[in-house]
């Protein structure tokens, strides 16, 4: 059992154990089925009007981190649900929990004209979870570059205009410094990370879903993917959650899990 550090420096022992493995939310080109099924317990399948709208990651008993793009695509809160425990999204026999949302918040700095900047959002569950296993947040912004490899997980499309995957998928990406990805777009900043690009490594696996969201753990840095170019010669882009810890702590209620 890990100690989950709550806001205002109050320490509580919460009912959920802090998880510490890579997690994400898209389907992936050249990906494989996740095994075991419960390998990524913090992944939430987000639905709007009962249709898949994206993914998010549980960081405590009430808060899910996702992208501003996804938050803004779901304008009416009462129609949003966060499904936890999903593996095969078409299997009605799976034991999942469907959670209502009380607050949906996109970062105030996010603008649709620049999806690279501040593309992060929060969904606050209406009722706190009594049994949960969140992803750990970093305690500070790491000074080092991202690790060479990162795992991507989710149900996104496996090819342009393709259907969503039914079963949760995972694959590894080669990670690169933002300076490399700035060759694709000058809007990329130090708040971004980028994944493997076929421009840099031919025939590489890549993520593929423009409005999807994806989580990954890179050393002490957690990132959320907000934008993926579903074409050749382009990288998958990520927002570094480590740069938004203060904002998350301010607006994300619940027992916040930190991993040093």
N, C-alpha and C positions, 0 to 999 in steps of 0.2 A: 504494500500500500504506500503510495507516494503522498507527501503533504501537498495539498493544492493551495497555493497562495491566493487568497482573495484580496479584493481591493482595499486600499487604505492600510496596507501592511498588516492586516489581521490574518492569522493563520488558522485554517480550519482543516480537519480531516474529513474530506467529503466521501460520499459513498462510491464515487467512481475512481478507479485507478488510472493514473496518467499513463497513456500509451506512448511508445517511443519507437515508431517505425514509420517509413515513408508512406504517405497517403496522398491521393489525388483524385481528380474527378473528370475524366474524359475517357472516351475509348481511344485506342491507339492502333495506328498502323503497325503491323508486325507484332501485335501484342498477343498475350496468352491469357487463358482463364486464371483468375486469382485462386490460389490454393494455399491453405485451407480457406473455406468460405468466409470465416470471421477474421481474416488476417488484418483487415482495415476497419475496425469497429466504429471509427469516428466519421466515416463517409456517410453523408446524408444525400439521398436522392430528392431533389426539390421538384415538386409538381405544382402546376397552376391550372385550375379547372380540370384536375385529374390527369393532366398530360405532363410528361417530363419537360422540365424547363431548364435544368442545370444541376449542378452538384455544389455541395458545401462541406465544411468540416467542423465538427463539434469541438469546441475548445473548453467548455465547462458544462455545467448542468442546465444552462439556459441559452447559450450563445453559439450560433453557427456563423463562421466566416465564409463568405463567398465573394463574388465580384459585384461591382457597381452595375456592370452591364446586365447581370442576371436580375439584380434587385429592381432595376428600372423596367425590366421586361415583364414584371409581375405587379401591376399598379394597384390592384385591389387586394388588401391583406387577407380578407376572409376567404379568398380562393387559394391561398398558398398553404401547402403542407410540406413538412420536412419528414421524410421517411427514413428511419434508421433500421439497420439490420437487413437491408436489401442485398441480395446476391444476384438472383435471376429476377429481373424486374417484371417478367411476365408470369411468374409462378405464384399463383394465388394462395398456395399452401404454405408459403414461407411465413415464419413468425417475425413480423415487423411491427414497429410502432409508428403510428401516424400522428404527428404533432402539429397543432395549430400554432400560428405565429401572431404575436401581439404587436411587434414593431419590425419594420423593414427599413433599413437605413443605408443609403449610399453615401460614400465619402463626399463632403461638400466641394472638394476640389475636382471631382470627376466631371468631365465634359465629353459629350459624344464626339466632338470634333477632334479630340485627342484621347484615344482609348488607352494610351500608354501611361497617362498620368493619373495617379490616385484611383486606380480601378480596383477598388475594394469595397465591400459592403458587409453589413451585419444583419442577421435575422435573429430576433429574440423570441424564444419559445414562450407561449402563453403560460404553460405550467412547467416548473422545474422538473427535471428527470430525477428519479429516485435510484436508478441503476444505469450507469453510463461509463464509457471509457473514452475520454477525450484525447486529442492530440496535444502534445506539449508545445507551449510557446517558448521561444528563446528568451533569455533574460536581458539581452542587449543586442545591438547591431554588431554583427561580427566584422572584424577588420579584414579578414582574409577573403580571398576570392572563393566563389562557390566550388564545391567538390567537383571532380571531373564527371561523375556519374550521378544521376538522380532517377528515382522511380516515379513513373506516372501511372495513375490508376483512374478508371472511370468507365462510363457507358457511352461515350461519344461515338460518332460515326467513324468507320475505319477507312473511308475513302470519300472524296468530294461528292456531296449530294447523296451519300449513302444513308441507309437506315441506322438508327442507334443500335448498339450491341445489346443483346438481351442479358448476357452474363457479364459480371464485372471483370474488366480486363486490366492487365498491367504490362509495362515494358520499361526498359531503361533508356534514358536519353543522355547524350553527351552534353554537358553544360559549358557555356562560354561566358566570358566577361561582357558586360554591357557595351564596351567599346567596340567589340566585334559586331554586335547586332546594330550598332549605330550606322554601320555601312548599309543597312537596309532602310532604316528610318532615323532621321535626326531627332525625332521626338523621344527616343529612348533615353532614359536617365539612369542615375545611380540607384534609383528605387526599383529598377527593373533587373531581371535576369533573363537570359534567353537559352532555350534548349537547342538540341542538335538540329542542324540545318542541312538539307541535302546540297545546299550551295557549298558547304564546307566539307561535308563527308558524303560522298556519293552513296546512294542506295541505303541510307540510314533510316532507321525507324523514326517515325515522327508522330506527333499528335495531330488530330484532325477533327476539329469542331469549332467553328468561329465563336459561337456564343456559349461554349462550354466553359467549365471552370475546373481547375485541377490543382491538387495539393501535392507538395513534395517536401521532404525534409532533407536539407543539405547541411550537414554538420550542425551548426547551431542556428541555422537560418531556415525559417519556414517561408515558403512562397506559395502564392496562389496564381494560377494561370488564368489570364483573362482574354487572350487573343491568340488565335492560331491561324496561320496562313495555310489553308488547305490546298496547297499547290507546291510544285517543285521550287527549289531555289529560295526558300524562305524558312525562317525559324519559328519556333513556338515561343511566345513572350510570356513573362511572368512578373507579377508584382511581388516584391519582397515584403512579407508581412512584418519582418523585423523592424522596418522603418515606420510602422504604424502602431507600435505597442502602446503608446500613450493614448492614442485615439481609441483603440480597442478597449483599454482599461477604463476609459471615461464613459463609453457608450455601451459596452458589452457587460451587462450585469451577470452575476454568477460567481462560482468558485473557480477562479482563474488558475489554470495549471501552468507552472513554469518548470522548465528543465534546464539546468545549468550546463 
